[in-house]
Amino acid sequence: MAFFKRRQDKQQSEGNRPAAMEPEPAPPAADQPRRGLWGRLAERLQGTRQAIGGSIDRLALGRKIDEQVLEELEEVLVTADLGVQTSLRLIEDLRGRVRRKELGDAAALKAALKQGIGQVLAGAAPAPARDQRPHVIMVVGVNGVGKTTTIGKLAHRFRQEGRSVLLAAGDTFRAAAGEQLAVWAQRAGCDLVGGKHGADPSAVAYDALEAAIKRERDLLIIDTAGRLHTKVNLMEELKKIHRVLGKRLPGAPQEVLLVLDATTGQNALQQARLFHQAVPLTGLVLTKLDGTAKGGVVVAIADELRLPICFVGLGEGLEDLKPFSPDEFVEAIF
């Protein structure tokens, strides 16, 4: 348990640390031909797979599955950013199976853990149905996680499904945000509503909703300024945007998606907690999942917040945003 105390202290420290304030990447010039995303998933999640599945093989292969092995496995799971509480719950289930003599070797241990993680991921709430017109999606997150890029990919995905999409440039504080979103809107083939630099984001959101209603668009996706989740005044601004949309169209926004950088591990979970307190999140988008060994945070978030992970980002191309599949994710990391 001393290991978990040290880990919790570290997580609390990291939870107050802002994400890197780097500009979001510009859209790539063109998408290269690519294989199916989930067909490449095990390769793209190599870091997370080695941190979890590979570690089980190293610590349990050829050994009797006993309390010592389970204690070492606890450390593996916490280090892979499943979080202390989630890891302890999973290990306690495995401990019961060991007592019942159900886990005789490394393969059985891995299968049991795989089943437990799958159950955690399947227990999250379902994503809202996108059947109201216009269906309003408000996208939030801290600086540098890739919100604008994610919005462009979402717009492209919905357009590929045959839906009409309107984008709203609600980030009126970052000088290049509107221009960047305009590039993505052009690539996705949809209209954009924006405001002047420094304009009231709530007014931009309201105008965009009016336009979506008049133009009979299927979806309205609203970008918001990146903000530190610890800044109360900026979080209050999100609440205001949420209220304004709801007054104009009851039930709007039907979705509030939080974009998280998977490479930040437990800091992503802390961000999710605080944003969820400010505005009622309906789901999450995890970016940069292909470049991290901290993909276990997917499990921690699903376990603690019961929020659906709607999409995951596995690259920079327009097609590199995939609806999250718990079963396929578990298969990939094992």
DORO-643088 format. One record per atom (N, C-alpha, C): residue in three letters; y, x, z. Coordinates in pm, whole numbers, plus 50000, padded with zeros to 5 digits. Layout:
# residues N
ALAYXZ;...
# end
This chain:
# residues 334
MET498795008250000;MET500005000050000;MET501275008550000;ALA501135021150046;ALA502305029950043;ALA502795031949900;PHE501825032249807;PHE502215033649665;PHE503085021949622;PHE502725009749662;PHE503484997949622;PHE504874997949684;LYS505005003049809;LYS506325003549872;LYS507225012949794;ARG506695024849754;ARG507505033949675;ARG507895027749542;ARG506935020549483;ARG507175014349352;ARG508235003449363;GLN508184995049470;GLN509164984549489;GLN510564990249507;ASP510665001249586;ASP511975007549605;ASP512535012249471;LYS511665017949388;LYS512115022749257;LYS512535011149169;GLN511755000149172;GLN512084988549089;GLN513414982549129;GLN513674981649261;GLN514954976149306;GLN516104984549258;SER515914997849260;SER516965006849211;SER517185004949062;GLU516065004048985;GLU516185002548840;GLU516724988948803;GLY516454978848888;GLY516904965348856;GLY518404964148850;ASN519134973148920;ASN520594972648919;ASN521194981948816;ARG520334988348738;ARG520814997848639;ARG520984990848506;PRO522164991248443;PRO522354984348316;PRO521544990548205;ALA521254982448104;ALA520584987747986;ALA521554996947911;ALA520995005447828;ALA521825014947754;ALA522845007747668;MET524085012047674;MET525175005647601;MET525265011047460;GLU524205009847384;GLU524225015147249;GLU524435003947149;PRO525075006447037;PRO525284995946939;PRO523964991246882;GLU523904978446847;GLU522694973146788;GLU522534978846648;PRO521294981546606;PRO521074987846476;PRO521494978746362;ALA522004984946257;ALA522364977146138;ALA521094972546068;PRO521144961545994;PRO519974957045923;PRO519494967445823;PRO518174969245808;PRO517664978645709;PRO517994974045569;ALA518094983545478;ALA518504980245341;ALA517514971045273;ALA516234973145295;ALA515224964745231;ALA513934965945309;ASP513144955145308;ASP511874955245376;ASP510804961245286;GLN509994970045344;GLN508904975945269;GLN507694966745275;PRO506824967145174;PRO505594959345182;PRO504834963245308;ARG504274953545374;ARG503634956245502;ARG502394947545521;ARG501484952745601;ARG500314944945636;ARG500714934245736;GLY499794924645761;GLY500064914245859;GLY500394920445994;LEU501404914846063;LEU501874920846188;LEU500784921946292;TRP500044910946313;TRP499044911646419;TRP497864920146376;GLY497674922246246;GLY496664931646202;GLY497004945846242;ARG498304948646260;ARG498764961946300;ARG499044962946448;LEU498814951946521;LEU499324951346658;LEU498724961946749;ALA497414963946741;ALA496794973946829;ALA497414987746805;GLU497694990746679;GLU498335003546647;GLU499745004246702;ARG500494993446688;ARG501894993446732;ARG502004993146885;LEU500984987846951;LEU501004987347098;LEU500174998747158;GLN500145009847087;GLN499305020947132;GLN499685025547272;GLY500975026247302;GLY501405030747434;GLY500895021747544;THR501075008747527;THR500624999247628;THR499104999047635;ARG498444999947520;ARG496984999747519;ARG496415011747595;GLN497015023447576;GLN496555035247648;GLN496845034047797;ALA497975027947832;ALA498355026647972;ALA497425017348048;ILE496865007347979;ILE496004997448047;ILE494534999448008;GLY494204995847884;GLY492814996647842;GLY492255010647848;GLY493015020447799;GLY492555034347800;GLY492385039647941;SER493275035848031;SER493195040648169;SER491955035248239;ILE491575022748209;ILE490365017148270;ILE489145025348229;ASP489085028748102;ASP487965036948056;ASP487915050248129;ARG489065056448147;ARG489095069648210;ARG488705069148358;LEU489135058748429;LEU488875058648573;LEU487535052348610;ALA486985043748523;ALA485785036248561;ALA484525040248487;LEU484655047248376;LEU483485050448295;LEU482495058948375;GLY481255054148382;GLY480215061448451;GLY480255060548603;ARG481185052748658;ARG481295051348803;ARG480845037548849;LYS480415036748971;LYS480135023849032;LYS481455016749059;ILE481535004049024;ILE482784996549046;ILE482844992649193;ASP483694999649267;ASP483814997249411;ASP485274996949451;GLU485534996949580;GLU486904995749630;GLU487765007449584;GLN487195019349577;GLN487965030949533;GLN488455029149390;VAL487565024349302;VAL487955021949163;VAL489055011349156;LEU488935000749235;LEU489934990049232;LEU491284995049282;GLU491295003749382;GLU492565009249429;GLU493225017649321;GLU492435025349248;GLU492995033149139;GLU493485024149026;LEU492775013249004;LEU493185003748900;LEU494494996748938;GLU494704994249067;GLU495984988549112;GLU497134997249065;GLU496985010149086;GLU498055019449048;GLU498265019348896;VAL497175018548821;VAL497285018048675;VAL498105005848632;LEU497814994348689;LEU498494982048648;LEU499974982348685;VAL500294987048804;VAL501694987648845;VAL502454997548759;THR501835008848728;THR502475018948645;THR502725013648504;ALA501865004548458;ALA502044998448325;ALA503024986848330;ASP503704985048444;ASP504774975248461;ASP504304960848464;LEU503084958448513;LEU502684944648539;LEU503354939348665;GLY503944948148744;GLY504604943948867;GLY503624943848984;VAL504144945849104;VAL503314946949223;VAL502554934049251;GLN503264922749256;GLN502624910249294;GLN501584905849193;THR501904907049065;THR500944903248961;THR499714912248967;SER499944925148985;SER498824934648992;SER497914931449111;LEU498514928549225;LEU497724925549344;LEU496884912949325;ARG497464902649260;ARG496704890349236;ARG495514893049144;LEU495744900849040;LEU494644903748948;LEU493554911949017;ILE493964921749097;ILE492984930149167;ILE492214922049270;GLU492874912749337;GLU492174904649436;GLU491074896249371;ASP491344891149250;ASP490314883849177;ASP489134893049143;LEU489464905249099;LEU488404914849067;LEU487614918549193;ARG488314919549305;ARG487654923049430;ARG486604912549466;GLY486944899849445;GLY485974889249472;GLY484764890349381;ARG484984894049257;ARG483864895549163;ARG482984907449201;VAL483604918049251;VAL482814929549296;VAL481924925449413;ARG482484917749507;ARG481674913149621;ARG480504904649576;ARG480714897149467;ARG479624888649415;ARG478714896349319;LYS478964909349309;LYS478154918349225;LYS478154913949077;GLU479344909549030;GLU479474905248891;GLU479994916448800;LEU480484927248860;LEU481064938148781;LEU480264950848801;GLY479334953248711;GLY478454964448728;GLY478904977248661;ASP479794976148563;ASP480204988248491;ASP481614986548437;ALA482094997048367;ALA483464997048316;ALA483684985748216;ALA482694982848133;ALA482844972248033;ALA483034958648099;ALA482274955948205;ALA482414943248276;ALA483764942448346;LEU484204953748402;LEU485514954148469;LEU486624951048368;LYS486544957448254;LYS487574955348152;LYS487574940948104;ALA486394935148083;ALA486304921248037;ALA486894911648140;ALA486644914348268;ALA487154905648373;ALA488674906548383;LEU489204918748372;LEU490664920448377;LEU491324914048255;LYS490704915748141;LYS491194909548018;LYS491284894448034;GLN490254888548094;GLN490254874148117;GLN491364870148213;GLY491554878048320;GLY492594874748418;GLY493994875448359;ILE494274885748280;ILE495584886848215;ILE495794875548116;GLY494744872048043;GLY494864860947949;GLY495204847948018;GLN494634845648136;GLN494924833448211;GLN496374833148259;VAL496884844748300;VAL498294845548343;VAL499214841948226;LEU498964847748110;LEU499824845347994;LEU499724830847947;ALA498534825047956;ALA498354811247912;ALA498994801248008;GLY499324805848130;GLY499884796748229;GLY501374794348216;ALA502054801348122;ALA503484799348103;ALA503754785748038;ALA504944780448061;ALA505314767548002;ALA505384768747850;PRO505114757947779;PRO505224758547632;PRO506674759047587;ALA506894764747470;ALA508244765047413;ALA508644750947370;PRO509944747547374;PRO510384734147334;PRO510104731547186;ALA509834719047155;ALA509664715047015;ALA511024715546946;ARG511034719946822;ARG512294721246748;ARG512384709646648;ASP512464697446701;ASP512414685646614;ASP513704677446615;GLN514674681246700;GLN515944674146699;GLN516864680646596;ARG517744672546538;ARG518644677746435;ARG520094674946471;PRO520914685046494;PRO520554699146492;PRO519894703546623;HIS518964712646610;HIS518334719046725;HIS519164731546756;VAL519714732146877;VAL520654742846911;VAL519944753546995;ILE520054765846949;ILE519464777247019;ILE520594786647060;MET520714788847189;MET521714797947244;MET520984810947281;VAL521464822347230;VAL520784835147250;VAL521624843747343;VAL521004848547452;VAL521724856047554;VAL520984869147583;GLY521664878147654;GLY521044890947692;GLY522084901347725;VAL521634912647778;VAL522544923547813;VAL522884931447688;ASN523784940947703;ASN524204949347591;ASN523044957747538;GLY522984958947407;GLY522084968547346;GLY520634964647331;VAL520264951847361;VAL518854947947352;VAL518464943347212;GLY519474940747125;GLY519164936446989;GLY519314921546966;LYS520274915147032;LYS520454900647015;LYS520814897046872;THR521804903646817;THR522274900146683;THR521184902346579;THR520474913446592;THR519364916146503;THR518294905446515;THR517994901546637;THR516984891146661;THR517414877946599;ILE518684874546610;ILE519184862146551;ILE518994862246400;GLY519284873646337;GLY519084874746193;GLY517634872446155;LYS516734878246232;LYS515304876546203;LYS514854862146227;LEU515374855946332;LEU515054841946358;LEU515524833046243;ALA516764835346199;ALA517314827546089;ALA516434829045964;HIS516044841245935;HIS515174843645820;HIS513854836145835;ARG513284836845954;ARG511994830145976;ARG512104815145956;PHE513154809046012;PHE513314794645998;PHE513614790845853;ARG514364799145785;ARG514644796445644;ARG513364797045562;GLN512474806345596;GLN511184807245527;GLN510334794845550;GLU510584788045661;GLU509874775645691;GLU510494763545621;GLY511594766045547;GLY512244755245474;GLY513314747945552;ARG513754753645663;ARG514774747145745;ARG516164752345710;SER517164743745726;SER518544748045707;SER519084753245839;VAL519804764545832;VAL520244771545953;VAL521734774545945;LEU522424772746056;LEU523824776846070;LEU523894786746185;LEU524594797946164;LEU524784807746269;LEU526194806946325;ALA526334809746453;ALA527644809846519;ALA527884823446582;ALA529004829746546;ALA529354843046597;ALA530104841446729;GLY529374838646835;GLY529984836246965;GLY530324848847041;ASP529944860546989;ASP530334873147051;ASP531704876946994;THR532744872747063;THR534104875347015;THR534734887547082;PHE533954894747161;PHE534494906247235;PHE534164919447166;ARG532974920547109;ARG532614932947040;ARG533154932046898;ALA533974941746862;ALA534744940946738;ALA533864939046614;ALA532724945846609;ALA531904945346488;ALA530824934546493;ALA530794926746600;ALA529694917146616;ALA529694906546505;GLY530884901046476;GLY530964890846373;GLY530574896046236;GLU531024908246204;GLU530694914146076;GLU529184916846064;GLN528604921546173;GLN527174924346172;GLN526374911446152;LEU526774900846222;LEU526064888146207;LEU526254882446067;ALA527424884846007;ALA527664880145871;ALA526694886545772;VAL526394899345794;VAL525424906145708;VAL524054899745720;TRP523654897145843;TRP522364890545863;TRP522354876445806;ALA523444869045820;ALA523514855445764;ALA523334855945613;GLN523964865745548;GLN523834867045404;GLN522394870245364;ARG521764879145438;ARG520384882745408;ARG519444870945426;ALA519704862945529;ALA518824851545557;ALA519164839445472;GLY520324839645407;GLY520714828445322;GLY521204816445399;CYS522044818745500;CYS522584807445577;CYS524074809445603;ASP524744798645643;ASP526184799045668;ASP526474804845807;LEU527734808645824;LEU528174814445951;LEU529504808145991;VAL529604804446118;VAL530864799946177;VAL531294810246280;GLY532514815146270;GLY532984825446363;GLY534384822446413;GLY534874831346498;GLY536234830146550;GLY536894843746549;LYS538184843946575;LYS538904856546578;LYS538474864946697;HIS538694877946683;HIS538384887046793;HIS539154882846918;GLY538434881047028;GLY539064876947154;GLY539164861947172;ALA538674854147075;ALA538724839547087;ALA537804834747198;ASP538044822447243;ASP537224816447349;ASP535814813747293;PRO534754820047347;PRO533414817847295;PRO532974803247302;SER533434796047403;SER533074781847415;SER533644773747300;ALA534874777147258;ALA535494770247146;ALA534744773047016;VAL534314785546999;VAL533534789146880;VAL532224781346877;ALA531554780546993;ALA530294773247001;ALA530504758346970;TYR531584752647023;TYR531884738546998;TYR532134736046849;ASP532964744546788;ASP533264743046645;ASP531994744446561;ALA531134753746600;ALA529894755746526;ALA528984743546536;LEU528934737446653;LEU528114725446670;LEU528674713946588;GLU529994712546586;GLU530614702346501;GLU530214704546355;ALA530274717046310;ALA529934720146172;ALA528474717346144;ALA527594720646239;ALA526154718246219;ALA525864703346207;ILE526574695346284;ILE526374680746277;ILE526884675346144;LYS528094679446105;LYS528674674345980;LYS527894678945858;ARG527394691245861;ARG526654696645747;ARG525174693245751;GLU524764685945857;GLU523384681545873;GLU522394693245870;ARG522704703545944;ARG521814715045952;ARG520664712146051;ASP519514718146022;ASP518364716346110;ASP518524724246239;LEU519044736346228;LEU519164745146344;LEU520534751746350;LEU521024753246472;LEU522224761046499;LEU521834771946598;ILE522064784546559;ILE521754795846646;ILE523054802646686;ILE523314803446815;ILE524594808346867;ILE524414822146931;ASP525114831946877;ASP525154845346936;ASP526144845047052;THR525884852947154;THR526814854247267;THR527034869047295;ALA528124872047363;ALA528444886047393;ALA527424891847489;GLY527044904447465;GLY526184911447559;GLY526934913147691;ARG526214911447799;ARG526874912147931;ARG525884917648032;LEU526414924848128;LEU525584929348238;LEU525194917248322;HIS523914916348354;HIS523424904748428;HIS523964904348571;THR524604915348616;THR525144915748751;THR526624911748757;LYS527244909048642;LYS528664905648638;LYS528844890448647;VAL529334885948761;VAL529404871548789;VAL530314864348691;ASN531474870148659;ASN532414863148572;ASN531844861148432;LEU531104870848383;LEU530514869448250;LEU529374859248250;MET528634858648357;MET527584848648366;MET528184834548376;GLU529334833348441;GLU530014820448447;GLU530434815948308;GLU530784825548223;GLU531164822048086;GLU529994815848012;LEU528794820948034;LEU527604815047972;LEU527424800648019;LYS527644798248147;LYS527524784648199;LYS528514775248129;LYS529714780348103;LYS530724772248037;LYS530294768647895;ILE529784778447820;ILE529304775747684;ILE528214765147688;HIS527314766447783;HIS526204757047798;HIS526744742947824;ARG527734741747912;ARG528314728547945;ARG529004722447824;VAL529784730447753;VAL530534725547637;VAL529584719947531;LEU528504727047506;LEU527534722347407;LEU526894709147451;GLY526564708247580;GLY525944696147631;GLY526844684047627;LYS528154686247645;LYS529104674947638;LYS529234669647496;ARG529194678747398;ARG529324674347259;ARG528044667847207;LEU526894673247249;LEU525614667947203;LEU524664667747323;PRO524404655947378;PRO523514655147495;PRO522174662047468;GLY521784670547563;GLY520544677947548;GLY520704691847490;ALA521884694447430;ALA522124707747372;ALA522624717347481;PRO522294730047471;PRO521344736047376;PRO519904732947417;GLN519094729447319;GLN517694726547351;GLN516914739047388;GLU517394750547341;GLU516764763147377;GLU517814773247420;VAL517484780647525;VAL518264792347564;VAL517284803947567;LEU517394812847468;LEU516474824047455;LEU517114836747510;LEU516424843247601;LEU516874856047654;LEU516164867147579;VAL516954876347521;VAL516394887847450;VAL516304899447548;LEU515104905247558;LEU514844916247651;LEU514304928247575;ASP514714940047618;ASP514204952547564;ASP512964956247644;ALA511784955847581;ALA510534958247652;ALA510464972247711;THR511204981747654;THR511124995547703;THR511744997347841;THR512494987347889;THR513114988448021;THR512184984048133;GLY510984979048100;GLY510004976048202;GLY510474965948304;GLN510364969648432;GLN510694960248540;GLN512164956348542;ASN513044964448483;ASN514444960448473;ASN514584947848388;ALA513694946348289;ALA513704934248206;ALA513384921948291;LEU512454923448384;LEU512114912248472;LEU513294908548561;GLN514014918548611;GLN515194915848693;GLN516274908648611;GLN516464912848487;GLN517424905948401;GLN517034891348382;ALA515744888948358;ALA515274875348337;ALA515534866648459;ARG515314872248577;ARG515564864548701;ARG517024860048707;LEU517964869348685;LEU519374866348705;LEU519924857348594;PHE519504859548471;PHE519954850548364;PHE519404836448387;HIS518194835548436;HIS517584822348460;HIS518324814948571;GLN518914822248664;GLN519714815948768;GLN521024810648712;ALA521564817448610;ALA522864813548554;ALA522744801848457;VAL521834802848363;VAL521604792148266;VAL520094789748259;PRO519674777348239;PRO518234774548238;PRO517554779948113;LEU516934791448127;LEU516234797248013;LEU515044788647974;THR514784787947844;THR513614780747795;THR512564790147740;GLY512944802747714;GLY511984812047658;GLY512574825847644;LEU511734835347605;LEU512114849347597;LEU511744855047461;VAL512524865147419;VAL512184873247303;VAL512124887647351;LEU511004894247328;LEU510844908247368;LEU510974917147245;THR511964926047247;THR512144935447137;THR511564949047174;LYS511354957247072;LYS510904971247089;LYS509554972247160;LEU508744961947144;LEU507434962047208;LEU506524972547148;ASP506824976647024;ASP505994986446957;ASP506255000647003;GLY507335002847078;GLY507705016547113;GLY507625019547260;THR506765012547335;THR506755014247479;THR505345013747536;ALA505155020347650;ALA503925019147728;ALA504125009047840;LYS505275002147841;LYS505624992847948;LYS505404978247907;GLY504534976047809;GLY504304962347762;GLY503694953347866;GLY503204959047977;GLY502684950748085;GLY503724941548145;VAL505014944448122;VAL506064935648174;VAL505944921648115;VAL505314920347999;VAL505024907247941;VAL504254898748042;VAL503274904748105;VAL502414897748200;VAL503194894448327;ALA503994903948375;ALA504764901848497;ALA505754890348481;ILE506424889648366;ILE507394879048342;ILE506704865448334;ALA505604864848261;ALA504874852148250;ALA504374847548386;ASP503934856948470;ASP503384853448600;ASP504464848648695;GLU505604855448700;GLU506634852048799;GLU507504840348755;LEU507944840148630;LEU508934830248587;LEU508334818448512;ARG507084819748471;ARG506404808848397;ARG507194804748272;LEU507924814248215;LEU508664811648092;LEU507854816047972;PRO507864808447864;PRO507114812647746;PRO507774824647678;ILE506964834047633;ILE507444844647546;ILE507314839347404;CYS508434835847345;CYS508414828847217;CYS508184838247099;PHE508844849747101;PHE508744859146990;PHE508724873347044;VAL508114882446966;VAL508144896646998;VAL508604904246875;GLY509374914846898;GLY509854923346790;GLY509004935846781;LEU508514938846660;LEU507624950246639;LEU508154959746533;GLY509464959546509;GLY510034968246409;GLY511404963246367;GLU511994969746266;GLU513364966846226;GLU513474957546106;GLY512374954746037;GLY512434946445918;GLY512584931645948;LEU513004923945848;LEU513184909545864;LEU511894902645908;GLU510754907845864;GLU509484901445894;GLU508904906246027;ASP509564915546093;ASP509004921746213;ASP509354914146341;LEU509424900946332;LEU509584892446449;LEU508454882246442;LYS507604882046542;LYS506374874346535;LYS506274864846653;PRO505884852346631;PRO505604843546744;PRO504544849946834;PHE504784849346963;PHE503894855947057;PHE502594848147073;SER501484855147065;SER500154849247087;SER499514856147206;PRO499324849147320;PRO498694855447436;PRO497334861447403;ASP496504854147329;ASP495164858947299;ASP495204871947218;GLU496084872247116;GLU496144883947032;GLU496764895947104;PHE497714893047193;PHE498304903947272;PHE497244910247363;VAL496454901947431;VAL495414907147519;VAL494394915147440;GLU493994910047324;GLU493044917347242;GLU493594931147205;ALA494884931547173;ALA495494944047127;ALA495554954647237;ILE495844950447362;ILE495984960547468;ILE494644964647526;PHE493564957647488;PHE492244961747532;PHE491414967347418;
# end
